Amino acid sequence: MIGATGQIGRAAVRALAEDGWEVCAASRGGGRDGRWPAEVRAAPLAREDDAALAAVVGDGCEVLVDLVAFERSHARQLAGLADRIGSAVVISSAAVYEDDRGRGSDTQGEPDGAPRYPVPLPESQRTVEPGDTTYARRKALLERELLAAGGGAPPVTLLRAGAVHGPYSRTPRELYFVKRLVDGRRRRVLAFGGLSRFHPVHVSNLAELIRLAARKPGVRVLNAGDPQAPTVAEIGAAIDAVMGRETETVLVDGAPPDGGIGDHPWAIEHPAVLDMTAAERELGYRPVTGYVESLPATVEDLTRRLHGRSWEESFPEMVASYGADALFGYAAEDAWLERYDRGGATG
């Protein structure tokens, strides 16, 4: 397994080991998770080093699970090892989808750029043009290279993951609500009426999909999502319940006003809800957990990581992805709420 000590890998290694697989957990640092069975073998691996990857694969493996594949070169690495890999399971992303007018994750910020996907969104929906300029295009290129390789690559299951959540995330969306509660915030603003739905997938559900795909090799693309796709307002209320708080939510129709007030990590205008029928049919997938049921462990992880440290120290990738003021610009938010209370801020 490549990327074994990341958020997904920690759960996936454990699921495969408990299912009877002999697992080599490869990661840059070669570390271990304390919950893994003792027989899991850890190995250091610099992913970009072709020789190092070949050495870890050794004489061969029945399944290679790649959690960090991102671009054409990674697909070609796997193709180069096809004679030593029985099958592969590779994590892709639901970000590859675009609607019938060519709108997708890359056009969200453009005028009339919000995609309108079918609900639910099937794997047959068109995808962005493959390329090497954006996350979505690079994932689409990875998919194309793996699927087009035919006999030049092992049979591969591509899992198009939704919004991944659970402990050990480097960019946890739930931090948006948890930190506000830790900071004693009693009001929050949510754009798009709090109705944004960006289908989540818990790491244990991804691990289950990986486990099932390892048992049943094939050439396929499958969505990866939880049994529910709650709205962002429902997510906020559920986190309130876990933390024993009650927050007033101010709902804003439409996009975030005044430079991002009410923006949040799930902010999309129209729902992105994945169709899980194919995974259920082809793999017998049944979710391990639901979003609300999984929240206590996620909240505990986030509050632990916030304790005694600034959030910028604990979550540097979150800062890089969103910016500090974009998520927790309290002064600007309070000024907007003051105008709202006076009837001067309506959107």
C-alpha positions as CSV (number, residue, x, y, z in Angstrom):
1,M,0.0,0.0,0.0
2,I,1.5,3.3,-1.1
3,G,0.7,6.2,1.3
4,A,-0.1,3.9,4.2
5,T,0.3,6.4,7.0
6,G,-2.0,9.0,5.6
7,Q,-5.6,9.5,6.6
8,I,-7.0,6.8,4.3
9,G,-4.1,4.5,4.6
10,R,-4.3,4.1,8.3
11,A,-7.8,2.7,8.0
12,A,-7.2,0.7,4.8
13,V,-4.1,-1.1,6.1
14,R,-6.0,-2.2,9.2
15,A,-9.0,-3.3,7.1
16,L,-6.9,-5.4,4.8
17,A,-4.8,-6.9,7.6
18,E,-7.9,-7.9,9.6
19,D,-9.3,-9.5,6.4
20,G,-6.3,-11.8,6.2
21,W,-4.0,-10.0,3.8
22,E,-0.2,-9.8,4.3
23,V,0.3,-6.1,4.1
24,C,3.4,-4.0,3.3
25,A,2.6,-0.5,4.4
26,A,4.8,1.9,2.4
27,S,5.1,5.6,3.2
28,R,7.7,8.3,3.0
29,G,8.7,7.9,6.6
30,G,8.1,4.2,6.9
31,G,6.1,4.6,10.0
32,R,3.4,2.6,11.6
33,D,-0.1,3.2,13.1
34,G,-0.4,1.8,16.6
35,R,-3.8,0.1,15.7
36,W,-2.3,-2.0,13.0
37,P,-1.7,-5.7,13.7
38,A,1.9,-6.6,14.6
39,E,2.3,-8.6,11.4
40,V,1.9,-5.5,9.1
41,R,5.3,-4.8,7.6
42,A,6.2,-1.1,7.3
43,A,8.6,0.2,4.6
44,P,10.0,3.6,3.6
45,L,9.2,4.7,0.1
46,A,9.9,7.9,-1.9
47,R,7.0,7.7,-4.3
48,E,8.8,9.4,-7.2
49,D,11.7,7.0,-7.1
50,D,10.9,4.3,-9.6
51,A,13.6,2.0,-8.4
52,A,12.5,2.3,-4.8
53,L,8.9,1.4,-5.7
54,A,10.1,-1.6,-7.7
55,A,12.1,-2.7,-4.7
56,V,9.2,-2.5,-2.4
57,V,7.0,-4.5,-4.8
58,G,9.9,-7.0,-5.0
59,D,9.1,-10.2,-6.8
60,G,5.4,-9.3,-6.9
61,C,2.2,-8.7,-5.0
62,E,-1.3,-9.8,-5.4
63,V,-2.7,-6.3,-5.0
64,L,-1.2,-2.9,-5.0
65,V,-3.2,-0.1,-3.3
66,D,-2.2,3.4,-4.4
67,L,-3.6,6.2,-2.2
68,V,-1.4,9.0,-3.5
69,A,-1.4,8.5,-7.3
70,F,-2.0,11.9,-8.8
71,E,-0.6,12.2,-12.4
72,R,0.5,10.6,-15.6
73,S,3.9,9.5,-14.2
74,H,2.3,7.6,-11.4
75,A,0.1,5.7,-13.9
76,R,3.2,4.8,-15.9
77,Q,4.9,3.6,-12.8
78,L,2.2,1.1,-12.2
79,A,2.1,0.1,-15.9
80,G,5.9,-0.6,-15.7
81,L,5.3,-3.0,-12.8
82,A,2.3,-4.8,-14.5
83,D,4.1,-8.1,-14.7
84,R,4.6,-8.1,-10.9
85,I,1.1,-6.8,-9.8
86,G,-2.0,-8.9,-9.8
87,S,-4.4,-6.0,-9.6
88,A,-4.5,-2.4,-8.4
89,V,-6.9,-0.2,-6.4
90,V,-6.2,3.5,-7.0
91,I,-7.9,6.5,-5.3
92,S,-9.2,9.1,-7.7
93,S,-11.7,11.9,-7.0
94,A,-15.2,13.0,-7.7
95,A,-13.6,16.3,-8.7
96,V,-13.1,14.8,-12.2
97,Y,-16.8,15.2,-13.0
98,E,-18.2,18.0,-15.1
99,D,-21.8,18.8,-16.0
100,D,-23.3,18.7,-19.5
101,R,-22.2,22.3,-20.1
102,G,-18.6,21.6,-19.2
103,R,-18.8,23.1,-15.7
104,G,-17.0,21.5,-12.8
105,S,-14.8,22.1,-9.8
106,D,-12.4,24.2,-11.9
107,T,-15.2,26.7,-12.9
108,Q,-16.8,27.2,-9.5
109,G,-15.6,30.7,-9.1
110,E,-16.5,31.9,-12.6
111,P,-19.8,33.7,-13.5
112,D,-22.4,31.0,-14.1
113,G,-19.6,28.5,-13.4
114,A,-21.4,26.4,-10.8
115,P,-21.9,22.9,-12.1
116,R,-25.4,21.3,-12.1
117,Y,-24.8,17.5,-11.8
118,P,-27.6,14.9,-12.0
119,V,-28.7,13.7,-8.6
120,P,-27.5,11.2,-7.9
121,L,-24.3,11.5,-10.0
122,P,-23.4,8.2,-11.8
123,E,-19.9,7.1,-13.0
124,S,-21.2,7.5,-16.6
125,Q,-21.3,11.3,-16.2
126,R,-18.7,13.1,-18.4
127,T,-15.4,14.1,-16.9
128,V,-13.1,17.1,-17.4
129,E,-10.5,17.1,-20.2
130,P,-7.4,15.3,-18.9
131,G,-4.4,17.5,-18.4
132,D,-1.7,18.6,-16.0
133,T,-2.9,22.1,-14.9
134,T,-5.4,21.5,-12.1
135,Y,-6.2,18.8,-9.5
136,A,-9.3,17.7,-11.4
137,R,-7.5,17.5,-14.8
138,R,-4.5,15.6,-13.4
139,K,-6.8,13.0,-11.7
140,A,-8.7,12.7,-15.0
141,L,-5.4,12.1,-16.8
142,L,-4.3,9.5,-14.2
143,E,-7.6,7.7,-14.8
144,R,-7.3,7.8,-18.6
145,E,-3.7,6.5,-18.5
146,L,-4.6,3.6,-16.3
147,L,-7.7,2.6,-18.2
148,A,-6.2,3.0,-21.6
149,A,-3.1,0.9,-20.8
150,G,-5.1,-2.3,-21.4
151,G,-2.6,-5.2,-21.3
152,G,0.1,-2.8,-20.3
153,A,-1.2,-2.3,-16.7
154,P,-2.8,-4.5,-14.1
155,P,-6.6,-4.6,-13.7
156,V,-7.4,-1.5,-11.8
157,T,-10.3,-0.3,-9.7
158,L,-10.5,3.5,-9.6
159,L,-12.4,4.9,-6.6
160,R,-13.8,8.4,-7.2
161,A,-13.9,9.7,-3.6
162,G,-16.2,12.4,-2.4
163,A,-15.2,14.7,0.5
164,V,-13.0,12.4,2.6
165,H,-13.5,12.8,6.4
166,G,-12.4,11.1,9.6
167,P,-9.4,11.3,12.0
168,Y,-5.9,12.3,10.8
169,S,-7.0,14.5,8.0
170,R,-4.5,17.2,7.0
171,T,-7.3,19.4,5.6
172,P,-10.4,18.6,7.7
173,R,-13.5,20.4,6.5
174,E,-15.1,19.8,9.9
175,L,-12.5,22.1,11.5
176,Y,-14.6,25.0,10.2
177,F,-17.2,24.2,12.8
178,V,-15.1,22.6,15.5
179,K,-12.7,25.5,15.9
180,R,-15.6,28.0,16.0
181,L,-17.1,26.1,18.9
182,V,-13.8,25.8,20.7
183,D,-13.4,29.6,20.3
184,G,-16.8,30.2,21.8
185,R,-18.5,31.4,18.7
186,R,-22.3,31.5,19.2
187,R,-23.3,32.5,15.6
188,R,-22.3,31.4,12.2
189,V,-23.1,32.4,8.7
190,L,-23.7,29.9,5.9
191,A,-24.0,30.9,2.2
192,F,-26.3,29.2,-0.3
193,G,-28.9,28.9,2.4
194,G,-26.9,26.2,4.2
195,L,-28.1,23.8,1.6
196,S,-24.7,22.9,0.0
197,R,-24.3,19.1,-0.3
198,F,-20.9,17.8,-1.2
199,H,-21.1,14.0,-0.7
200,P,-18.7,12.9,2.1
201,V,-16.9,9.6,2.5
202,H,-15.5,8.4,5.8
203,V,-12.1,6.7,5.7
204,S,-13.6,3.5,7.1
205,N,-16.0,3.4,4.1
206,L,-13.2,4.0,1.7
207,A,-11.2,1.2,3.4
208,E,-14.2,-1.1,3.0
209,L,-14.4,-0.3,-0.7
210,I,-10.6,-1.0,-1.0
211,R,-11.0,-4.3,0.8
212,L,-13.8,-5.4,-1.4
213,A,-12.0,-4.3,-4.6
214,A,-8.9,-6.2,-3.5
215,R,-11.0,-9.4,-3.2
216,K,-12.6,-8.9,-6.6
217,P,-10.1,-7.5,-9.2
218,G,-11.5,-5.9,-12.3
219,V,-11.2,-2.9,-14.6
220,R,-13.8,-0.4,-13.3
221,V,-14.5,3.1,-12.0
222,L,-16.7,3.4,-8.9
223,N,-17.9,6.3,-6.8
224,A,-16.9,6.3,-3.1
225,G,-19.4,7.9,-0.7
226,D,-21.2,7.6,2.6
227,P,-24.8,6.4,2.9
228,Q,-25.9,10.0,3.4
229,A,-25.0,13.3,1.9
230,P,-26.1,15.9,4.5
231,T,-26.4,19.6,3.9
232,V,-23.8,21.8,5.4
233,A,-26.4,23.2,7.9
234,E,-27.1,19.6,9.0
235,I,-23.3,19.0,9.4
236,G,-23.0,22.1,11.6
237,A,-26.0,21.0,13.7
238,A,-24.5,17.5,14.1
239,I,-21.2,18.9,15.3
240,D,-23.0,21.2,17.7
241,A,-24.7,18.1,19.1
242,V,-21.4,16.2,19.5
243,M,-19.8,19.1,21.3
244,G,-22.9,19.9,23.4
245,R,-23.4,23.4,22.1
246,E,-26.1,25.3,20.3
247,T,-25.3,27.8,17.6
248,E,-27.5,30.3,15.9
249,T,-27.1,29.9,12.1
250,V,-27.6,32.9,9.9
251,L,-28.5,31.7,6.4
252,V,-27.6,33.8,3.3
253,D,-29.3,33.1,0.0
254,G,-26.8,32.8,-2.8
255,A,-23.0,33.1,-2.9
256,P,-21.0,34.4,0.1
257,P,-21.3,38.2,0.4
258,D,-18.7,40.8,1.3
259,G,-15.5,38.9,0.4
260,G,-16.4,35.5,1.7
261,I,-18.7,35.9,4.7
262,G,-20.5,32.6,5.1
263,D,-18.1,30.7,2.8
264,H,-17.1,27.3,4.0
265,P,-15.3,24.1,2.8
266,W,-18.4,22.5,1.4
267,A,-19.6,25.6,-0.4
268,I,-21.2,24.6,-3.7
269,E,-24.3,26.1,-5.2
270,H,-25.8,22.9,-6.5
271,P,-25.6,19.4,-4.9
272,A,-22.9,16.9,-5.7
273,V,-24.4,13.6,-4.5
274,L,-22.8,10.4,-5.7
275,D,-24.7,7.4,-7.0
276,M,-23.4,4.4,-5.1
277,T,-25.4,1.8,-7.0
278,A,-22.5,0.5,-9.0
279,A,-20.3,-0.1,-5.9
280,E,-23.2,-1.9,-4.3
281,R,-23.8,-4.1,-7.3
282,E,-20.3,-4.9,-8.4
283,L,-18.6,-5.2,-5.0
284,G,-21.4,-5.8,-2.6
285,Y,-20.5,-2.6,-0.8
286,R,-22.3,-1.8,2.4
287,P,-21.2,1.2,4.3
288,V,-19.4,0.7,7.6
289,T,-20.6,3.9,9.1
290,G,-22.7,7.0,8.4
291,Y,-21.6,10.6,8.6
292,V,-23.3,11.5,11.9
293,E,-22.3,8.2,13.5
294,S,-18.6,8.8,12.7
295,L,-18.5,12.4,13.9
296,P,-17.5,11.9,17.6
297,A,-14.1,10.4,16.7
298,T,-13.5,13.2,14.1
299,V,-14.4,15.9,16.6
300,E,-12.2,14.3,19.3
301,D,-9.2,14.2,16.9
302,L,-9.7,17.8,15.9
303,T,-10.1,19.1,19.5
304,R,-7.0,17.2,20.6
305,R,-4.9,18.6,17.7
306,L,-6.1,22.2,18.5
307,H,-5.3,21.9,22.3
308,G,-2.4,24.1,23.2
309,R,-1.5,25.1,19.7
310,S,-2.6,27.5,17.1
311,W,-4.7,26.0,14.3
312,E,-2.1,27.3,11.8
313,E,0.5,25.2,13.5
314,S,-1.7,22.1,13.7
315,F,-3.1,22.3,10.2
316,P,-0.6,24.0,7.9
317,E,-2.1,22.4,4.8
318,M,-5.5,23.8,5.7
319,V,-3.9,27.3,5.8
320,A,-2.3,26.7,2.4
321,S,-5.6,25.4,0.9
322,Y,-8.0,28.0,2.2
323,G,-6.1,30.8,3.9
324,A,-6.4,31.9,7.5
325,D,-8.8,34.8,7.1
326,A,-11.1,32.9,4.7
327,L,-12.1,30.3,7.3
328,F,-11.8,32.2,10.6
329,G,-12.0,35.9,9.8
330,Y,-14.0,36.7,12.9
331,A,-13.6,40.5,12.8
332,A,-15.1,40.8,9.3
333,E,-17.8,38.3,10.1
334,D,-18.8,40.2,13.3
335,A,-18.9,43.5,11.3
336,W,-21.2,41.8,8.7
337,L,-23.4,40.4,11.5
338,E,-23.7,43.8,13.1
339,R,-25.0,45.2,9.8
340,Y,-27.2,42.2,9.3
341,D,-28.8,42.8,12.8
342,R,-29.5,46.4,11.8
343,G,-31.1,45.2,8.5
344,G,-28.2,46.4,6.4
345,A,-26.7,43.1,5.2
346,T,-29.0,40.9,3.2
347,G,-26.6,39.1,0.8
